């Protein structure tokens, strides 16, 4: 998560996140192909679902959130719209 995003949000679940204290750059790779390290960290995170829901509701268009890339989140949003 970018430091600027985190400082603006300060969600309670963020204190429990596996990414807490790590370099935010890990979670903002230059391409989805380089997102592996961030995705590995996220997949073990106890607040992954809360993080993903935050990213979707906040319309985060960059970075890895809740073990998803921006492309993954766009796909989730499309699927949710279709099923609604």
PyMOL commands that set and color helices and strands:
alter all, ss='L'
color gray80, all
select helices_A, chain A and resi 3-9+12-16+24-27+32-34+36-43+48-57+70-83
alter helices_A, ss='H'
color red, helices_A
deselect
rebuild
show_as cartoon
